[in-house]
């Protein structure tokens, strides 16, 4: 049986905040690349995206695991670790769009939405934010679909 594992130099976290001591230990022990919110604030999302893509081998496919709690609690309140000072929805969408545009994304998961936390409005706000992230991964562009080719992401395994 062949086992495949993700090399640690091909793992990147974006938008971390409120890192606990054990998480910091793991990140540092294994040299996992991460960009905490202070880095995002200091250099901006475009530079973080550039550094992320530079770190990933251009030969590898990309799997995106988007934790909704990376977003600020104003746009994603119904999550177990809602913390102020996270990514704006616009920043989250920009990151997803940049990854999508590489045409190397082979899969995505969106996690940490918890409909049992918060009011009905909080849940709807969080779900709406998650849908915006997913729509962006699957080809929706904030500029609109001016060209049919804009709808192709490569993620479905074919070109339009």
Number of C-alpha atoms within 10 A of each C-alpha: 3 4 4 6 6 7 8 12 13 15 16 16 15 21 24 18 17 13 11 8 9 9 11 11 12 11 16 12 9 10 12 16 17 17 17 17 20 14 16 20 15 10 11 13 21 14 13 20 18 11 13 20 16 10 14 15 11 11 7 11 13 20 14 16 12 20 15 30 26 27 27 19 22 17 24 30 28 27 23 15 16 19 17 17 17 27 24 17 20 15 17 24 22 19 20 22 21 16 20 22 16 14 15 17 21 15 13 16 10 14 13 18 20 17 17 12 13 15 12 12 11 20 21 17 18 27 20 14 21 25 13 18 23 18 16 22 25 19 20 18 15 13 7 10 12 9 8 8 11 15 17 19 24 18 18 11 11 8 10 10
